Every structure is written in C-alpha cells, then in structure tokens.
Amino acid sequence: MYDVETVAKAVKSVVENMNSDGQIKIGVSQRHVHLSQEDLETLFGKGYKLTVKKYLMGREFASNEVVTLVGPSLKAIENVRVLGPVRKNTQVEISRTDTFVLKVSPPVRPSGEIKGSEKIVLVGPCGSVYLNEGVIIANRHIHLTPGYAEANCLMDNDYVDVEVEGVKPTRFYDVQVRVRDDFNVEMHIDTDDANSAGLKNGSKVRIIKKPR
C-alpha cells in the first residue's frame, strides 16, 4: 500500500514531465515589502503578527497589511503590500517606474542580496522605519520544482534566456533559475517588464537553455 503523500508526489512528477517542454507561466510581481519581526512591530505594534490574505507559493503569502513608502522626494507610494512570513532582514522590491516617484536608485539584485542597496522610509499605523539599505529592483527569475528542473536539465542558480512570443515578441537574457520543492513553476517579472512585453499573469513564455 502507498500512502497519500507518496501517491501525490508520483502524480506531481508525472504532470511535471508531461509539461516539461520549456514553457512556463508568468507571475507579475507588484511592488511589495518583506519585513523583519522587529520592523513589523515598529510599524504595527508590539507582538504584532501578519495576517494571511492569500497564499502564493510554499510558505509565502500576501498579507492584509500594507505600508507607505517615502523617498527623498518626500512623495509617497501608499498601500504597498507586505508579504509574509517575516524575514531576517527587511526588503523592499519596487519597479524602475517607482524610482522616478520616490527619487531613489536601487540596484537590480536577486532577492535577499540587500548589502549596499538603497535607503527608504517605511510608514505604518504605529510608527516608521528608516532603512539604511534594503530597497532593490528584483532581478528576473524563474521558480522551478525539482521535478520540472530535472526534466529540463536545469539546476538551481542556472541562468537562461526566455523567449516571449505574441504581439510584442522579445527575449529576456540571463534569467536566474531557483529550484525548491515548495515552489510553483513560474517566472516572476515586475510590472515594467510585463508592460514592455505585453505580458500578464498566466501568460506563457519559453525557456532557452544556455550552455554550461
């Protein structure tokens, strides 16, 4: 007899291999914030815990909580979604278009690489946080399950090109691959990239492998 978990994994593996033609769907990432527990409590109150609005992938979720971003221009972008769970370090991910409002110059980085990145002020209902670093424009990246990655001869931290067909055909170069067993198969781009290529959530693009 097979237990339910074993059967579920087997079915998932079969589906991944059936769909392993290099095509993946797009997830358009809006501006958002990841908070440390310390900064969460400064913004929302002592002992505060994020509340789940919608699960995204794995442990990650969009919370009901939002904050305001204030840059050197003193112009604000309000209602910026906080994603959970809390992290070790606070991180703000915005688009290049947002930088023109906030008057900041963040680097393009993989998530988590915030050393020497841009400064900003976060404002919540109970207080504000001045970040000395933490603002980035997230690099284009692809989330893959181990099964899908294996079926397509890809590994964690590979870099691939991605071809976009349709009314605004283009190619994205040097897209980082991330592999983890709680990921969905999905490429994440920001709103600027989505608009430039005529893409939306659920659009399909094709991975073009680069030689190792």
C-alpha positions in Angstrom: 0.0 0.0 0.0 1.2 3.5 -0.8 0.5 6.4 1.5 -1.3 9.5 0.2 1.9 11.6 0.2 3.8 9.1 -1.9 1.0 8.9 -4.5 0.7 12.8 -4.6 4.4 13.1 -5.3 4.3 10.5 -8.0 1.3 12.2 -9.7 3.1 15.6 -9.5 6.2 14.1 -11.1 4.2 12.7 -14.0 2.5 16.0 -14.6 5.8 17.9 -14.5 7.3 15.6 -17.0 4.3 15.8 -19.3 4.6 19.6 -19.3 8.4 19.7 -19.5 8.6 21.4 -22.9 10.3 24.5 -21.6 7.2 26.6 -21.4 6.3 28.3 -18.1 3.7 30.7 -17.0 4.3 34.3 -15.9 3.7 35.8 -12.5 3.7 39.6 -12.5 5.2 40.9 -9.2 3.8 44.2 -7.9 5.8 46.4 -5.6 6.0 44.8 -2.1 7.8 44.6 1.2 9.2 41.8 3.3 9.6 42.8 7.0 11.7 41.6 9.9 9.9 40.9 13.1 11.5 43.9 14.7 10.4 46.3 11.9 6.9 44.7 11.8 6.4 45.5 15.5 7.7 49.1 15.0 5.2 49.6 12.2 2.2 47.7 13.5 2.7 47.4 17.3 4.4 45.2 19.9 3.9 41.5 19.3 2.1 42.0 16.0 1.7 39.1 13.6 0.9 39.2 9.9 -2.5 38.0 8.8 -2.9 36.0 5.6 -4.8 37.5 2.7 -3.7 34.9 0.0 -1.1 32.1 -0.1 1.3 32.5 -3.0 3.8 29.6 -3.1 5.3 27.4 -0.4 5.2 29.3 2.9 4.9 32.7 1.3 1.7 34.7 1.4 0.3 38.2 0.7 -0.8 39.7 4.0 -3.6 42.0 4.7 -1.1 44.6 6.0 0.1 47.5 3.8 2.7 50.2 4.4 3.6 53.6 2.8 7.0 54.1 1.1 8.5 57.6 1.4 11.7 58.5 -0.5 13.9 61.6 -0.6 11.4 63.4 -2.8 9.0 63.2 0.2 6.5 61.8 -2.3 4.8 58.7 -1.0 3.6 55.4 -2.5 0.7 54.2 -0.4 -0.8 50.7 0.2 2.3 48.7 -0.6 1.6 45.1 0.3 3.6 43.2 3.0 4.4 39.6 2.1 4.9 37.0 4.8 6.3 35.3 6.6 8.7 37.6 8.4 12.3 37.5 7.3 15.6 38.1 9.0 16.1 41.4 7.1 13.5 43.9 5.8 13.5 44.2 2.0 11.6 46.5 -0.4 11.1 45.5 -4.0 9.9 48.2 -6.5 10.0 48.8 -10.2 12.1 51.3 -12.1 9.0 53.4 -12.7 8.5 53.6 -8.9 12.0 55.1 -8.6 11.0 58.2 -10.5 8.3 58.9 -7.9 10.5 58.1 -4.9 13.7 59.6 -6.3 15.8 56.5 -5.3 18.3 54.5 -7.3 18.2 50.9 -6.2 20.3 48.2 -7.8 18.9 45.2 -9.7 19.5 42.2 -7.4 18.3 38.7 -6.5 16.0 38.7 -3.5 17.9 38.7 -0.2 21.0 40.5 -1.6 20.5 43.9 0.0 24.0 44.9 1.2 24.8 48.4 0.0 21.3 48.8 -1.6 19.1 51.9 -1.5 17.6 53.6 1.5 13.9 54.4 2.2 11.4 55.2 4.9 8.5 52.8 5.7 5.4 54.2 7.5 2.9 52.1 9.2 -0.1 52.7 11.5 2.0 52.6 14.7 5.4 54.0 13.6 8.0 54.4 10.9 11.2 52.7 10.0 14.3 54.3 8.3 16.1 51.7 6.2 19.7 52.3 5.7 19.6 49.6 3.0 17.1 47.2 1.7 15.5 48.6 -1.5 16.1 46.7 -4.7 14.7 46.1 -8.1 14.3 42.3 -8.2 16.1 40.5 -11.0 14.1 38.4 -13.4 13.9 34.9 -12.0 12.2 31.5 -12.5 10.9 29.3 -9.8 11.1 25.6 -10.6 10.2 22.4 -8.7 13.0 19.8 -8.6 11.0 17.5 -11.0 10.5 20.2 -13.6 14.1 21.3 -13.4 15.4 17.7 -13.8 13.1 17.1 -16.7 14.5 20.2 -18.4 18.2 19.6 -17.4 18.2 22.7 -15.3 19.8 23.3 -11.9 19.4 25.9 -9.1 21.2 29.2 -9.9 21.5 28.4 -13.6 20.9 31.4 -15.9 18.7 31.0 -19.0 17.3 33.2 -21.7 13.5 33.4 -22.1 11.6 33.9 -25.3 8.4 35.9 -25.4 6.1 35.3 -28.4 2.9 37.2 -29.2 2.1 40.8 -30.2 5.3 42.2 -28.6 7.9 39.4 -29.1 11.1 39.8 -27.2 13.8 37.9 -25.3 14.8 38.3 -21.7 18.5 37.4 -21.1 20.3 35.9 -18.1 17.2 35.0 -16.1 18.1 33.3 -12.8 16.7 29.8 -12.1 15.7 29.0 -8.5 14.8 25.4 -7.6 13.0 24.3 -4.4 10.5 21.6 -3.6 7.8 24.1 -2.4 8.0 26.3 -5.5 5.4 26.5 -8.3 6.7 26.5 -11.9 6.6 30.2 -12.7 8.7 33.1 -13.9 8.5 36.3 -11.9 8.9 39.7 -13.6 7.9 43.2 -12.4 5.2 45.4 -13.8 7.7 47.3 -16.1 8.9 44.1 -17.8 5.3 42.8 -18.1 4.1 46.0 -19.7 7.0 46.3 -22.1 6.4 42.7 -23.4 2.6 42.7 -23.3 2.6 40.0 -20.6 0.1 39.3 -17.8 -0.4 36.7 -15.0 -0.7 33.3 -16.7 1.0 34.3 -20.0 3.3 31.6 -21.3 7.0 32.1 -22.2 9.7 29.6 -23.3 13.0 28.8 -21.6 16.0 28.8 -23.9 18.8 26.9 -22.1 22.3 28.4 -22.2 25.3 26.0 -22.4 27.1 25.4 -19.1 
